[in-house]
């Protein structure tokens, strides 16, 4: 014969489940009054392809300069080709002379990259960043100090996030992360 405490426990559990609405599709969604919980039943590993943005300053952009990116894996000889790597994709111009560029980083292959300035005819533009390590949550590097690279003094960058309000109309913003 069940005792009183078992009856109370069973009654309490039934009361809780009577408040739940459960629907099963490709996701599990549980609705509890004043709380929504959802679980992705088909979760896939994080996509290794990341869009990385680069904001170049007006001094970088003189003489119709382009931005290239050299990607590599630390501790190995794996890279995306010979220096200076590949051209990044121009996204938009800012009114103050800065430009926004982007490239796709395959984090399963590369964990570091370097942005370099190239002239219109792909000659060395004498400016580059230091080795930049991919960091989860960071998708944008904002070029800082003016520096013509001499092998020991690369241009500085601040890291952060690029967020689109409206990508179609080039409306977005950079948020610095320390």
Backbone as numpy.savetxt, mean C-alpha at the origin, in Angstrom:
# Nx Ny Nz CAx CAy CAz Cx Cy Cz
-32.26 -36.66 36.68 -33.10 -35.48 36.68 -32.21 -34.23 36.68
-32.42 -33.30 35.68 -31.58 -32.10 35.60 -31.77 -31.22 36.83
-30.65 -30.65 37.29 -30.79 -29.74 38.42 -31.15 -28.34 37.94
-31.43 -27.44 38.88 -31.90 -26.09 38.55 -30.85 -25.30 37.76
-29.57 -25.44 38.10 -28.54 -24.67 37.42 -28.41 -25.10 35.96
-28.56 -26.38 35.63 -28.52 -26.84 34.24 -29.70 -26.28 33.46
-30.89 -26.25 34.08 -32.08 -25.70 33.42 -31.87 -24.22 33.12
-31.29 -23.49 34.06 -31.05 -22.06 33.88 -30.06 -21.83 32.75
-28.99 -22.62 32.71 -27.99 -22.50 31.66 -28.60 -22.79 30.29
-29.35 -23.86 30.16 -29.98 -24.21 28.89 -30.97 -23.14 28.48
-31.74 -22.62 29.40 -32.69 -21.56 29.10 -31.97 -20.29 28.63
-30.85 -19.96 29.27 -30.07 -18.79 28.89 -29.50 -18.94 27.49
-28.98 -20.11 27.17 -28.41 -20.35 25.83 -29.50 -20.25 24.77
-30.65 -20.84 25.02 -31.76 -20.76 24.07 -32.19 -19.31 23.88
-32.21 -18.53 24.94 -32.57 -17.12 24.85 -31.59 -16.35 23.96
-30.31 -16.63 24.14 -29.30 -15.95 23.32 -29.47 -16.33 21.85
-29.64 -17.62 21.54 -29.77 -18.05 20.16 -31.06 -17.56 19.51
-32.07 -17.31 20.29 -33.31 -16.79 19.70 -33.14 -15.36 19.23
-32.11 -14.65 19.72 -31.82 -13.29 19.29 -30.97 -13.25 18.02
-30.31 -14.35 17.67 -29.38 -14.38 16.55 -30.09 -14.65 15.24
-29.63 -13.97 14.20 -30.07 -14.26 12.85 -28.82 -14.71 12.10
-28.84 -15.90 11.58 -27.65 -16.43 10.89 -28.04 -16.71 9.45
-27.24 -16.16 8.51 -27.45 -16.49 7.11 -26.13 -16.99 6.54
-26.17 -18.08 5.81 -24.97 -18.66 5.24 -24.98 -18.47 3.73
-23.95 -17.82 3.24 -23.70 -17.68 1.81 -22.22 -17.94 1.66
-21.53 -17.15 0.83 -20.08 -17.31 0.77 -19.43 -16.68 1.99
-20.21 -15.92 2.75 -19.74 -15.35 4.00 -20.72 -15.75 5.08
-20.29 -15.64 6.29 -21.18 -15.89 7.41 -21.49 -14.54 8.03
-22.75 -14.22 8.16 -23.15 -12.97 8.75 -24.06 -13.27 9.93
-23.67 -12.84 11.09 -24.46 -13.05 12.30 -24.93 -11.69 12.78
-26.21 -11.55 12.95 -26.76 -10.29 13.43 -27.21 -10.47 14.87
-26.62 -9.72 15.75 -27.00 -9.69 17.15 -27.50 -8.28 17.40
-28.59 -8.10 18.13 -29.10 -6.75 18.35 -27.98 -5.79 18.77
-27.87 -4.67 18.06 -26.87 -3.63 18.29 -25.44 -4.03 17.94
-25.23 -5.17 17.30 -23.89 -5.60 16.91 -23.98 -6.40 15.62
-23.09 -6.15 14.70 -23.01 -6.95 13.49 -21.63 -7.60 13.43
-21.60 -8.88 13.19 -20.37 -9.63 13.05 -20.38 -10.31 11.70
-19.27 -10.28 10.98 -19.22 -11.01 9.73 -17.89 -11.74 9.62
-17.92 -12.88 8.99 -16.74 -13.71 8.80 -16.70 -14.13 7.35
-15.56 -13.98 6.69 -15.42 -14.41 5.32 -15.07 -15.89 5.31
-16.01 -16.71 4.84 -15.81 -18.16 4.82 -14.85 -18.59 3.71
-14.67 -17.72 2.71 -13.79 -18.05 1.58 -12.54 -17.18 1.61
-12.04 -16.88 2.76 -10.88 -16.00 2.88 -9.70 -16.61 2.13
-9.02 -15.77 1.36 -7.83 -16.18 0.62 -6.63 -15.47 1.22
-5.46 -16.01 1.05 -4.28 -15.32 1.56 -4.20 -13.92 0.95
-3.59 -13.02 1.68 -3.45 -11.64 1.24 -2.78 -11.59 -0.13
-3.34 -10.80 -1.03 -2.79 -10.64 -2.38 -1.39 -10.04 -2.28
-0.37 -10.68 -2.85 0.99 -10.16 -2.74 1.26 -8.94 -3.62
0.37 -8.62 -4.56 0.58 -7.48 -5.44 0.04 -6.23 -4.76
0.94 -5.26 -4.52 0.58 -4.02 -3.83 0.85 -2.83 -4.73
-0.09 -1.90 -4.78 0.13 -0.64 -5.50 0.87 0.30 -4.57
2.03 0.77 -5.04 2.87 1.70 -4.28 2.89 3.03 -5.04
2.65 4.12 -4.32 2.63 5.46 -4.91 3.90 6.22 -4.51
4.29 7.15 -5.36 5.46 8.00 -5.13 5.10 9.42 -5.52
5.30 10.35 -4.61 5.04 11.77 -4.90 6.39 12.43 -5.12
6.64 12.86 -6.36 7.89 13.54 -6.68 7.68 15.05 -6.56
8.72 15.73 -6.10 8.68 17.19 -5.93 9.02 17.89 -7.24
8.73 19.17 -7.31 8.96 19.92 -8.55 10.42 19.87 -8.98
11.38 19.89 -8.02 12.79 19.83 -8.41 13.14 18.52 -9.10
12.44 17.44 -8.76 12.66 16.11 -9.36 12.13 16.08 -10.79
11.09 16.87 -11.05 10.35 16.79 -12.30 10.87 17.70 -13.41
11.98 18.42 -13.20 12.50 19.30 -14.24 12.94 18.50 -15.45
12.97 19.16 -16.58 13.42 18.54 -17.83 12.61 17.29 -18.18
11.30 17.34 -17.93 10.37 16.24 -18.23 10.90 14.89 -17.73
11.39 14.90 -16.50 11.95 13.68 -15.90 10.87 12.63 -15.70
11.30 11.38 -15.75 10.44 10.23 -15.45 10.94 9.58 -14.17
10.08 8.81 -13.55 10.46 8.09 -12.34 10.51 6.60 -12.65
11.62 5.99 -12.28 11.82 4.55 -12.45 11.87 3.90 -11.08
11.63 2.59 -11.07 11.73 1.86 -9.81 12.53 0.58 -10.04
13.49 0.38 -9.16 14.31 -0.82 -9.16 13.87 -1.64 -7.95
13.40 -2.86 -8.19 12.89 -3.72 -7.12 13.86 -4.87 -6.89
14.05 -5.26 -5.63 14.95 -6.37 -5.35 14.57 -7.07 -4.05
15.10 -8.27 -3.90 14.89 -9.10 -2.70 16.16 -9.01 -1.86
16.00 -8.60 -0.61 17.17 -8.49 0.26 17.83 -9.84 0.45
19.15 -9.83 0.53 19.89 -11.06 0.78 19.96 -12.01 -0.40
19.57 -11.53 -1.59 19.65 -12.40 -2.78 19.99 -11.54 -3.99
20.13 -12.19 -5.13 20.40 -11.45 -6.37 19.13 -11.25 -7.19
17.96 -11.53 -6.60 16.69 -11.39 -7.30 16.31 -9.92 -7.45
16.05 -9.49 -8.68 15.63 -8.11 -8.93 14.73 -8.06 -10.16
14.24 -6.87 -10.48 13.34 -6.72 -11.62 14.08 -6.30 -12.89
15.33 -6.64 -13.00 16.10 -6.33 -14.20 17.27 -5.44 -13.86
17.96 -5.00 -14.89 19.13 -4.16 -14.66 18.71 -2.76 -14.23
19.63 -2.07 -13.59 19.41 -0.69 -13.16 19.08 0.16 -14.37
18.10 1.00 -14.35 17.37 1.56 -13.21 16.04 0.85 -12.93
15.82 -0.31 -13.49 14.55 -1.00 -13.28 13.53 -0.60 -14.33
12.29 -0.45 -13.92 11.20 -0.16 -14.86 10.61 1.23 -14.63
10.04 1.76 -15.68 9.35 3.04 -15.56 8.09 2.86 -14.71
7.83 3.83 -13.84 6.59 3.81 -13.07 5.50 4.44 -13.94
4.27 4.35 -13.50 3.14 4.92 -14.24 2.79 6.29 -13.66
2.79 7.29 -14.51 2.37 8.62 -14.08 0.87 8.57 -13.81
0.44 9.17 -12.70 -0.96 9.18 -12.32 -1.56 10.56 -12.50
-0.90 11.60 -11.94 -1.46 12.95 -12.03 -0.42 13.99 -11.64
-0.69 15.24 -12.01 0.12 16.38 -11.62 -0.60 17.14 -10.52
0.17 17.69 -9.59 -0.38 18.60 -8.59 -0.15 20.02 -9.08
-0.92 20.98 -8.60 -0.80 22.36 -9.08 0.54 22.99 -8.69
1.20 22.49 -7.66 2.47 23.06 -7.20 3.69 22.45 -7.89
3.50 21.62 -8.92 4.62 21.05 -9.66 4.99 19.63 -9.25
4.40 19.12 -8.18 4.65 17.73 -7.80 3.89 16.80 -8.73
4.30 15.53 -8.76 3.62 14.52 -9.57 3.40 13.27 -8.72
2.33 12.55 -9.06 2.05 11.27 -8.40 2.31 10.17 -9.41
3.10 9.16 -8.99 3.47 8.01 -9.80 3.03 6.76 -9.05
2.93 5.64 -9.76 2.63 4.38 -9.07 3.26 3.21 -9.81
3.42 2.11 -9.07 3.85 0.85 -9.66 3.27 -0.28 -8.83
3.29 -1.48 -9.39 2.78 -2.67 -8.70 3.98 -3.45 -8.17
4.03 -3.65 -6.85 5.10 -4.39 -6.20 4.60 -5.79 -5.86
5.29 -6.80 -6.36 4.96 -8.18 -6.02 5.75 -8.54 -4.77
5.08 -8.48 -3.63 5.77 -8.70 -2.35 6.19 -10.16 -2.15
5.71 -11.05 -2.99 6.18 -12.44 -2.90 7.56 -12.59 -3.56
7.96 -11.60 -4.36 9.26 -11.64 -5.04 10.25 -10.61 -4.50
9.75 -9.41 -4.17 10.62 -8.30 -3.81 10.19 -7.69 -2.48
11.18 -7.24 -1.69 10.86 -6.58 -0.43 11.49 -5.19 -0.31
12.27 -4.79 -1.30 12.90 -3.46 -1.33 12.75 -2.85 -2.71
12.84 -1.52 -2.75 12.80 -0.81 -4.02 13.48 0.54 -3.88
13.90 1.10 -5.02 14.56 2.41 -5.09 13.89 3.18 -6.23
13.49 4.41 -5.96 12.99 5.28 -7.02 14.17 6.07 -7.57
14.25 6.20 -8.89 15.32 7.01 -9.48 14.74 7.94 -10.53
15.41 9.06 -10.68 15.00 10.08 -11.66 15.73 9.79 -12.96
14.98 9.76 -14.04 15.56 9.52 -15.37 15.12 10.65 -16.29
16.00 11.02 -17.19 15.65 12.06 -18.15 14.68 11.49 -19.18
14.14 12.36 -20.00 13.16 11.95 -21.01 13.70 10.85 -21.92
15.00 10.89 -22.22 15.60 9.87 -23.09 16.26 8.75 -22.26
15.80 8.56 -21.01 16.20 7.49 -20.11 17.68 7.54 -19.73
18.22 8.73 -19.63 19.58 8.89 -19.11 19.51 9.11 -17.61
20.61 8.87 -16.93 20.66 9.03 -15.48 20.30 10.46 -15.11
19.33 10.60 -14.23 18.90 11.92 -13.79 19.59 12.39 -12.53
20.58 11.63 -12.05 21.40 12.00 -10.89 20.62 12.23 -9.61
19.51 11.54 -9.44 18.77 11.63 -8.18 18.07 10.30 -7.93
18.11 9.86 -6.70 17.43 8.63 -6.33 17.15 8.62 -4.84
16.26 7.73 -4.43 16.00 7.54 -3.01 16.97 6.51 -2.46
16.94 6.32 -1.18 17.69 5.21 -0.58 16.89 3.92 -0.81
17.39 2.81 -0.33 16.65 1.55 -0.40 15.43 1.67 0.50
14.25 1.46 -0.07 13.00 1.56 0.69 12.44 0.16 0.89
12.17 -0.20 2.12 11.63 -1.53 2.44 10.12 -1.49 2.41
9.51 -2.52 1.80 8.05 -2.63 1.83 7.61 -2.83 3.27
6.58 -2.09 3.68 6.00 -2.23 5.01 4.49 -2.36 4.85
3.91 -3.32 5.53 2.46 -3.49 5.51 1.82 -2.20 6.02
0.82 -1.71 5.31 0.13 -0.50 5.71 0.69 0.78 5.11
1.86 0.70 4.49 2.47 1.87 3.86 2.34 1.68 2.35
1.73 2.65 1.65 1.59 2.51 0.21 2.03 3.75 -0.54
2.66 4.72 0.16 3.08 5.95 -0.52 4.34 6.50 0.11
5.23 7.02 -0.76 6.46 7.66 -0.33 6.48 9.06 -0.94
6.63 10.06 -0.07 6.63 11.46 -0.48 8.07 11.96 -0.47
8.56 12.35 -1.63 9.94 12.80 -1.77 10.14 14.08 -0.98
11.26 14.18 -0.29 11.53 15.35 0.55 12.62 16.22 -0.02
13.74 16.24 0.67 14.82 17.17 0.39 15.36 17.06 -1.04
15.73 18.23 -1.55 16.35 18.26 -2.88 17.76 17.74 -2.74
18.11 16.81 -3.58 19.43 16.21 -3.51 19.77 15.60 -4.86
20.88 15.95 -5.38 21.37 15.30 -6.59 22.30 14.21 -6.13
21.92 12.99 -6.37 22.58 11.82 -5.81 24.05 11.76 -6.18
24.90 11.57 -5.16 26.33 11.45 -5.42 26.90 10.14 -4.90
26.02 9.17 -4.67 26.48 7.87 -4.20 26.39 7.70 -2.70
26.30 8.79 -1.96 26.23 8.65 -0.50 25.13 9.50 0.13
24.45 10.31 -0.63 23.45 11.19 -0.06 22.17 11.15 -0.90
21.33 10.12 -0.70 20.10 10.02 -1.50 19.04 11.01 -1.01
18.07 11.26 -1.86 16.96 12.14 -1.51 16.15 11.50 -0.38
15.66 12.33 0.54 14.88 11.81 1.66 13.42 11.60 1.25
12.75 10.72 1.98 11.33 10.47 1.73 10.63 10.38 3.08
9.33 10.69 3.06 8.48 10.38 4.20 7.50 9.33 3.73
7.17 8.42 4.62 6.27 7.34 4.23 4.89 7.58 4.80
3.92 7.00 4.12 2.55 7.16 4.58 1.58 6.40 3.70
0.38 6.92 3.60 -0.65 6.28 2.80 -1.22 7.27 1.80
-1.57 6.75 0.63 -2.30 7.51 -0.37 -3.73 6.99 -0.35
-4.68 7.89 -0.21 -6.08 7.52 -0.16 -6.83 8.28 -1.24
-7.62 7.56 -2.00 -8.43 8.19 -3.05 -9.81 8.55 -2.49
-10.21 9.81 -2.65 -11.60 10.20 -2.42 -12.40 9.86 -3.68
-11.80 10.20 -4.84 -12.43 9.96 -6.13 -11.32 9.81 -7.16
-10.92 8.57 -7.42 -9.79 8.32 -8.31 -10.05 8.81 -9.73
-11.29 8.69 -10.18 -11.64 9.12 -11.53 -11.37 10.61 -11.75
-11.52 11.40 -10.70 -11.30 12.85 -10.79 -10.02 13.30 -10.10
-9.07 12.35 -9.91 -7.77 12.65 -9.29 -7.91 13.38 -7.97
-8.82 12.95 -7.15 -9.03 13.56 -5.84 -8.58 12.57 -4.78
-7.41 12.84 -4.19 -6.88 11.97 -3.17 -5.95 12.75 -2.26
-5.40 12.08 -1.26 -4.52 12.78 -0.33 -3.51 11.82 0.31
-2.39 12.43 0.76 -1.31 11.70 1.42 -1.41 11.93 2.93
-1.24 10.88 3.70 -1.19 10.97 5.15 0.14 10.41 5.60
0.93 11.24 6.27 2.25 10.80 6.74 2.10 9.87 7.92
2.92 8.81 7.95 2.96 7.87 9.07 4.39 7.87 9.59
4.55 8.13 10.85 5.90 8.19 11.44 6.45 6.83 11.72
